Amino acid sequence: MNVDEVLEIVEQVLLSRRLSPVEQLILRQSWLKQSYSEIAEHSTYDYTHLKEVASQLWYELSKALGKKVTKKNLPLVLKKYQQDKVAHSTMKVPQEFLTPAKAQPYFPSSVPQTLLAFPGAPVPPDSPLYIHRPPIEELACSQISQPGCVLRIKAPKKMGKSSLLNRVMAHAKALDYNRVFLDFQEAEEAVFASLDKFLRWLCANLSRCLHLNPRLEDYWDEELGSKVSCRIYIEGYLLERIDSPLVLAFNEVNRVFEHPQIAQEFLPMLRFWHEQARVVENWQKLRVVVVHTTEVYIPLKLNQSPFNVGLSIKLLPFTREQVEELAALYGLDWSNNNYSQQLMTMVGGHPYLVNMALYYLCRGGMSLEELLQAAPTQGGIYTDHLRSHLAILRDEPQLALALQQLASAKDSIPIEALTQSQLPSAIAAYKLESMGLVKLEGNQVSISCQLYRIYFRQQLKEEQGIEVQMVQLEQQKQEIQRLYNMDELTQLPNQHYINQYLETKWQQIRGVQPLSLILCNIDYFRFYNDAHGNPAGDATLQQIASAISNWVRDPKAVVARYGGDEFAVILPRTDTKAAAAIAENLREGIKTLEIAYAHPRLSGFPSQVLTFSLGVATTVPNPDTSPAMLIAAAQEALSESKLLERDRVTVK
């Protein structure tokens, strides 16, 4: 007898009433032999409150059974009750639900053929194949009784998100709440064309599902904007016309994530609804359930969950006991052998993968040993599942390298040891966990199961040569580009970079903000270099380059070596007056370095130390001008400074 059967007997036969979420939690966890302290630790209920509710529950059951029921003897009493009931029953199992016994213990001895639907679809609330995973269901069901709540159910694909949502909605029905289920997979692509179109679609669907006539035109105001109009419509029309709470379930919200311009407005809007429930009575009627897959984070290049409001429900893999319970429902007796452990070693308790194995074993035609041997190959039952992950990894070579490292490791490794990928180690671990491929325990990360270890170790090894070459080529390309744009001596951008940068900026700030350019020339530097030698001259250029970078404090500015003894400073959003002041600071600054011409062959210079001549030009980019015109103006100003005794700033 499994825990769901126990709950059914208690509610429908013994007490003739539906248990509250906390009573269900106590009954389920007591059946699994957890103490009140353990139940309290993994739930939102207080230890004292749990004991009070449990005491009343055991008292009611004692009256119904005619014998004392306690937490300790509950399994024994109910099993005895079930045995007595079966012994007196005259009901027979229909022959069409039975199949001949097999010799192997991993084959079913009796299989209800009506249960042999191919795994993958959500499990209905009343399905005997649903495996309860406490305290997840209790937490989710109790949460929707909270005014204005937001409940998030997130997990990789095929982990049971929709099945849990079905049970939450069934619980809402039992509470006589209004219920609306919106699956964003049903929305046509045109719905995501704009925020206004999306919110209109949302409000129209809400109206129809609540059996209300859509009245969008009465509430929508273009001047107020779509988000405000949507809020007014839901608060002033929909919530105003319902008496009981509304559970609004959004399934496959990852479809919204694919449209960032919608997501960046829609998700904060849900947060605002949640906050409004604290101060506005109508919003307290609304309870939102958001369901989305975590794999969406990877193709969207996200490094953290895109939505983090409300209570988050994390779906965990099946335990060994739950695998054996599900096997029994399929007609497989795995209670006295290690077949459940063998399967879990391969697939790690993943609900979909476990169901797939049991489905094929129940159909017959292969043994467990044969299934497990073929599982990590292209001919195994999991080939489609594995290929879908491989397709994502092919588009994420850095992630593939990190997984290859884990697949080759014998055990878990520290997160910071993920060194084969250029991704930060924590981000690589997070993304792989979002895909369900690895598990995190403290600061350790390991591959989820042998299925992934064997398959990806082989597949990524075959593709690793190509992947590594691609990564190396990309790195080489970036290095060549860096060298092409960088002055090797000073490690400042060079003239080529300056020209490219100005072309880009010209398009970005055209007709909006001023753009200034300062060209600096070291006075008489050729004589200094000839007298002291090239090594001393190079060291001086490096010193001056570092000093200019420190003196120009504007974070938007670009300092470059424009060529030879000439430097350039680009100043976005800087007018002529400000640019001239910066140039004057540079002119005075180089003197403070006190780089002397001290040499017997050098004499007769206006200054005893190196100085600057500078030219400043400013313009507002527009279609009638070009970067070349700005550069020419700055060069003209610089030439004028050099002609007028040097050590000066000229502005054009």
N, C-alpha and C positions, 0 to 999 in steps of 0.2 A: 504494500500500500504506500503510494507516494504522498507527498505533502498536499498536492492539489486535491487528491481524493479525500484526505482528512478534512480539508477545509469544506469540501462539498458536503460531507456527512454532517459536520457540525452545523453548517448554516441551513441546509435543506431538511435534515432529518431530526437532529437532536434539539436545536434551538429554534428552528423555523424563523430565523431572521438573518439578515446580512450583518456580518461582523464589521465593526468600524476598522479603519486602517491600522490603528494601534493594536486592536485585538487580533487582526490578521497577522501582524508582525509578530506578536507574542506567540501565537499558535504555531506559526511556521518555524520560528527560531527555536522554540521549545522542542518541537518535533526533531530538529537537527541537533538537540542537546547543547544549545548555547545557554550560558548563564545570563541572568538579568544584567550583570555588569557588561558582558560582551554585547548584548543587544543594545544597551544604552550607548556604548562606545561607538557603534557603527550606525546609529540613527540619530534623529533630532530630539528624541524623547528623554526625559529625566528618569534616572534610576528609580526614585521614589514613586513617580507617576506610573511607571511600568509595573511595579509590584502591586500597586493599588488596583489597576485595571485587571491584572492577571488574577488577583485574588477573587474578584467578582466573577471573572470568566470561569475559573475552576469551580466556584460555588454553583453556577448555573449548570455546568456540565455534570457535576455530581448529582444534582437534582434530576437531570434528564436521564442519567444512566442508572440511578439507584445505588451507586457506590461512590466512595470518596475518590475524587480526581485531584491530583497534584501535578505540579510541573514535572516531577521526577517519574511518576508512574503513568503519565499521559500516553506514551507510545504503547505500553503494555495493555492498558485498559481499552484503548481504541482498537488495537489489533484483535484482542479477545472479542470485542463487540462485533467486528467484521467477520471473524471466523464463525461466531454463533449465527450471524445473519445468513452467511453462505450455506451453512449446514441445514438451515430451515428453508432455504429457497428452492423452488421447483423450476426456476427459469433455466433454460438450456441455451448454449451458444449456437447460433445458426451455423450449419455446416459450411456455407460459402465463405465464412470468416476464418476457416481453419485450413491449414495445409499440412501435409505429412511431415513428421519429424525428420530432421536430418541427423547424420552421425556427428558432424562437427559442431561443437558448442557455440561457434560464432554464427551459425545459421539459425534462423528463427524456428521455433517449434510450433508457434501459432501466430499467424500474421493477419491482422485486419486489412484486407485488400483495399478498403476505402481510404486508408491512410497513405497509400503509396503514390502520393503526388510528388512530382519532382521538386526538390528543395529550391529555395530562392525567393519565393513569394512570402509576404508577411503572414505570420501565423494568426488566424482568427482568435478572438478572446476565448471562445468556447472550445477551441481545439485541444484534444487530449495530448497533442504533441508539444504543447507549449511547456517549456521548462522554467519554473519560477526561479528568479535569482535575487533572493533577499539580500539587503533591504531595499533594493532598487525600486521594485514595484510599489512598496509601501511609501517610500519617500516621494515618488512621483505622484501617487494618488493623493497623499496627504497635502502635497504642495498646492494642488489646484483648488483646495478649499480655502486658500489664503487670498484675501481681497487684493486685486491688482497684481498678482504674482506673474513672474516670467519664469518658465521652466524650459531649460535647454537640454535636449537629448542629442549628444554628438558622439560619433564613433566612426571607425572605418566602415566601408561597405560590408553588407551581409553580417553585421554583428547583432541584429535584432532590434534596430531603432524603430522601424515601422510596427513591428509586433508589439513592442512596449507601448507605442502610441495608441495602438488599438485598445489595449487594456486600460490605458488612462481615459480614453474617450468612453469606454464601456462603464468605467467607474463614474464618470460625469453623468452618464445617462441614468445610472442607478440613483444618483443624487438629485435627479430631475433638473439638471442644469441645461441651459441652451448649449448647443454644440454646432460649431462650424469647422469643417475640415477643408483647407485649401492646399492643394498640391501644386507647386509652381512648375512642375513638369507639364501640367495641362495648359499653361499659359503659352500663347503663340509668341514668336520672336517679336512681332510688332508691338506687343504689350510693353516691351522694354525699350521702346524707341525714346521715351522721355519719362521723367518722374511724374508729370501730370497724367499721362496716359496710364502709367502703372498704378497710381493711386486711385484713379477713376475705376480701373478694372477691379481693384481690390474692394472698393466700397460697393460697387454694383454686385459683386459676388456675395459680399456679406449680406446685403439687403435681400437677395433672392433666397439665400440659405436660411434666413430668419423669417421668410415668408412675408417680407415687407416690400412695398413698391419702391423701386429706386427713385430717389428725389434729388439727384445730384445737382441739377440746375438750380434748385431752390437754395442750396447751401454753398455751391462752388463760387468763389469770388476770385477773379484773375488778379485783382490788385492785392489781395491778402496772400496769394500764393497757394500752391497745391497742398503743402504740408499743413498749413493752418486750416484750409478748407476741409481737408480730410479729418483733422481733429474735431472741428466743429460738427461735421456730418456724423461722426461716430458718437461723439458725446451728446450732441443736441437732438439727434434723430434716432439712431439705432439703440443706444443704451437707454435712452429715455423711454422707449416703447417696450422694453422687456422687464419682467418682474424678477426673474431668477438670474443667477450669474450666467455669464457666457464664457465657455471655454473655446478659445479660438486657436486652432492648431494649424501651424504653417509647416508643411512637409517639403522636403527637398529645397531648403532655403539656399543651398549651395548654388542653385540656378540664379539666384539674385546676386551672389558673389561674383558671378561671371560678368556682371555689368556694373563696374565700379561706380559709374556716375549715379546709378540707382542705389546701390548698397550704401554709399557714404551718406545718403540722406535717409534711407528707410530704416537702417539699424539704429541710428541715434533717435529716430522717431519712436521706435519701440521702447527704448530706454526712457524717453520722456513720458510715454503713457504709463509706464511702471511708476515713475516718480509722481505723476499726477494723482495716482490712487491714494497718496498720503493726505491730500488736501481736498480732492473733489469726489463727492459721493458716487456719482455715476461711474467714474473710472474704477471704483472698487468692485463693480460687477464683472469687470473683464479679467480673464485669466488667459495668458498667452503661452502656448507651447510651441517651441521652435525646434525643428528637427533638421539636422544637416550632417553630411558626411565630411570627415576630416581630410580626405584625399584632395579636396578642392584647394587646400592651402598650397599644395606643391605647384600645380600649373599656374596658379596666380602669383607665384613668387612671394608668398606671405611667410613671414618668420614667426608669426604668432597668431593665435586664434583671432579671426576678424570680429568676434562678437562676444562680449564677456559680461553681460548683465544677467541678473537673476541666478537661480539655482541651476548648477550644471550637473547633469547625470552622466556618469561615465559607465559604459557597458563593459563588463569584464568577461573574460573567457569562461567557459564551463569548468567546474571542478570535476574531479574524477567521479564523485558521487552523482553529480548531475548527468555526466555522460552515461553512467550505468543506469540511471533512472530513465533517460531517453532511450537507451538500448532496450530496456524492458518494455517500453511503450511500442517499440518496433517488433516486439516478440522475441528479443534476443536475451538469453540468460547469461549475463556476464558477471554475476555476483560472486562466483567462486573461482575465478581465474584472473589472469592479468591482461585480458584482451583490451579492456578499457585503457589500461596504462600504455599498451603498445600503440593504440590509436592516438592517445594524447601526446606521446613522445613524437609522433610524426606531425600532428596538426595543432598541438598546443591548446586544445579546448576551444578552438574557434567554432562558434555555433554552426555556421554554414558548412564548414569543412567536415565537422562531425556528422551533421545531418546527411551530407552527400555520401559519406562512407556507409552509414547505417542504411541509407536508401538502397545502395547497390548491393549490400550484403543481404538485405531483406528480399530483394528481387531474386537472389541466387545467381549462380553462374560463375562466381569467383569466391575464393576464400579470403579471409582477412590477410593472410600472408601474401597472397597474390596481389591484393589491392595495395598493400603498403609497399611492395617491391616496385610496382609501376607508378605509384603516386607522384614521385618527383621527376617523372619523365614526360616527354611530349605525348606519349600514348596513354598517360594516366587519366584518372577521372577529374583531376584538378587542372588540366592543361589550360582551359579558358581563363580561369582565375589567375594562374601564374603568368600567362601571357599579358594580361591586362596590366599587372604590376610591372612587367618587363618593359612594356611600351612607355610607361611613365619614366622609368629609369633611363631609357634610351634618350629621352629628351632632357634628362638631368644627369649628365655624365659625372659631375662632382658628387652627387648623391649615390650614383652607382659605385664609385670608388670607395665611398665610406661603407656601403653595404658589403662590397667585396672583401674589405678588411675584416668585417664582423663575421662573414660567412667562413672565412679562413681561420678565425680564432677558435681555439678549443673551448673557451669559456667566456664569461663576461669580461669586459675590459673597462677601464675608467673612461668617462666621456671625453676627457681632454686628450686621450690617446688616439682619438680618431684623426690621424695626421695625414692620411693619404689624400684627403680632399682639401681643396682650397677654401671650402665653406668653413666658417667657424664651427668648431666641434659641437657646441651646444645646439646650434641651428640644424646641423646635419642629423643629430640624434633626435631632435624634436620632429623634423620632417619625416624621418623613417618611422617614428612611433605613430605619427598621424596616419601613415599608410598601414599600420598594423604589422609591419615587418620586424620591428624590434620591440623589446620591453625595457623599461627603465626601472631600476631599483636603486634608490639613493643616487650615488654618483657613478653607478655602474650601468653599462648598456650591453645587451646581448641580443642575438637573433631570436625571434619568437619561437621557432620550432624547427625540427629537422627537415620538414618539407621545404622551407625557405632556404635553409642552410645548404642542402644538397643541390637543389635546383639552381639557385643563384650563384653558388660557387662554380658550378659547371658552366652555366650560360654566360656569366660575366667574365669568366676566365677566357672563354672563346672570343668574347667581344672586347676583352680588355685591351688587346693589342690595338684595335681600331680606336677604342675610346681614349686610350693613353695618347695615341698619336694625335687625335683631335685636340685633346687638352694641351699637349705640348705645342702643337701648331698655333693654337690660340694664344698661348703664353709667349711664343716667339713673335707672333704678330704684334702683341701688345708691347713687347720689349723693343721691337724695331720701331714701332710708332713712337714710343717714349724717346728713344735715341734720336729719332728724326726731328723731334720737337724740343730736344733738350741740349743745352750747351754743356759739353763734357767737362770743361774746366770749372765753371762756377756752379753747375747743377741748377742753373736758372733756365726758364724757357728761352728759346732762341728766336731769331727773326722770323723763321717759317711759322712758328707757333703764333707769334704776334699777328702776322698777316691773317692766319686762319681765325684767330680769336676776334679780331676786328670785324671780319666778314660776318661772323655769327652774331655778334653784338649789334651790328648794324640792322639786322633783321628783327632782333628782339625788342630794341628800345627805339625803333624808328619813330620820330615825331613825338617822343614822350619825354625823355630826359637828356640832359647834356652829357657829352662824353669828352674827356680831356686826355691829352697825350703829352708826356714830358720826355724829351730826349736829352740825355746828359753825356757830355764828352769830357774825359779827363785831360786837362790842359797840359800840353807838352809831354804827354806820356811816352811818345816815341823816343824822345831824348833820354828819358828816365830808363826805359827798357834797354836802349843801346848801351848806356853807361853801366848799369847794374847787372845786365844779363837777363836772358829769358826766364830762368827759374825764379829770380827775384821779382821780375815783372809779373809772372803768373801768380805768385803768392800775393802780390799787391792787388791784382784783379779779384782774387778770391776774397780777400779781406774787404774790399770795397763792395763787392756783391752782397756779402753777408750784412754789411752795415746798412746798405740801402734797404734790404728786406726788413731789417729791424726798425729803421726810421719811418718807413711808410706803414702806418698803423691801420689804414683802412682795409678791412677784411675783404672787400670787393676788388681791391686793386690787384694788378698783375705787374710784377717786376721781372724784367727780362734783360739778357745781354743781347743788344741789338747788333753787335759786331765789333771786333777789335777792342778799342778803348771806349766804346759807346754803350750806354745803358738806356732802357726805355721803361717808363712807368705809365700804365693805362689806368685811368681813374673813371669808372662808370659813375653816372649820376653826380658828377662834380663840375661845378661851374668854373669860369675863368678865375675868379677871385680866389676860390679855395685851392685851385690847382697851382696858381702862382705862389700862394703861401707855402704849399708843400714843396715846390721847387726851391724856394728861398731857404727852407729848412735843410734841404739836401745840400745846397751850396755852402751853408755855414757848417753843416755836419761833417763834410769831408775834411775840412780844416782841423777839426778836433781829433782826427786820426793821426795828425802830425807826421805824415809820411814825407820825409825830407828828400830834397834833391841832393843831399850831401854826397858830393863826389868831386874830386879835383877837376874833372873835365866839365862840370856843370856849374855855370854861374850866369849872372845877369838876368835871372827870371824875376818877374814882378813879385812873386811870393816865394818864400823859403820852403813851403810845403805844397803838396799836390792840391789842386783846386778843380772846380767844375765850371764848365760853361753849359748853360741850359736853355732850351727852347720850349715854350709852352704853346699849345694850340687847343682850342675848344670848339666844338660844334654840336648841333642837335641833328643826329642822323635823319635823313629824309631821302626820298627818291631822287632828288636833284643833286645829292652829294654822294661821296664814296669814301671808303677808308683811305684810298690813295691820296685823296685831297687833304685829309687830316694829317697824314704822315708828311706830305709835302709842306704843309703849313708849319709843322713842328720843326722840320729840317731847315726851313727858311729862317725861323726864329733862332735856331741854334747857330746857324751860319752868321747871323747878325751879332750874336753874343761873342763869337770867336773873333769877328772883325773888330769889335769894340773893346779891345784890350783883355777879353776873356774874364773869367771869374765873375760872371754876371748872369742874370735871368732876363730873357727877352720873351714877351708875350705877343702872340698874334691873334 
